[in-house]
């Protein structure tokens, strides 16, 4: 199979924060954020390979900078920034309208698997073109061995 070279492309998803998404402090529960975070990363991987062949290996961290309240709409921006032989590294940022600094950011590793859930080559190579994408590529590359 021939290698497919792609550049990182942002995939957008949005969520309305409802009362059932809150913690005991009245702000967005980290567990709900993690669920949406993984889903956003998964969607960016599914734009490149069959979603039936993707499993989550590791959340490398979710860095929270600001709380989110009920009624706010948040936007998840995810993109695959690095690819190993069977791995895909997604970088996700979460934004709120009018705030330029991400509320949450981090990386997730997904693995492309065969029908027996064994790692399988996806034949994708990520080619960064911007300085930001190149920096994310290098950061994700370092995460590969952690």
FENGINOR-V496940 format. One record per residue. OMEGA is omega in whole degrees, -180 to 180 (none if undefined). Layout:
OMEGA
OMEGA
//
This chain:
-177
179
177
-180
-180
174
-180
178
-178
173
-177
169
180
179
170
179
-178
-177
-180
179
-173
175
-179
176
-179
177
-177
-180
-179
179
178
178
180
178
-179
180
179
179
180
177
178
-179
179
176
-179
174
-178
-179
180
-179
178
-175
-178
171
178
178
-172
167
-176
178
174
-179
-180
178
-179
176
178
-177
176
179
179
177
-179
-177
176
176
-178
176
175
-174
179
177
170
180
178
-177
174
-179
180
174
-176
173
179
-178
172
-179
176
179
-176
180
-180
176
180
174
178
-178
173
173
173
178
174
-175
175
-177
178
-178
174
179
-179
180
178
177
178
175
179
180
-180
180
-179
178
179
-180
177
178
178
176
-178
179
179
179
178
180
-176
-176
-180
none
//
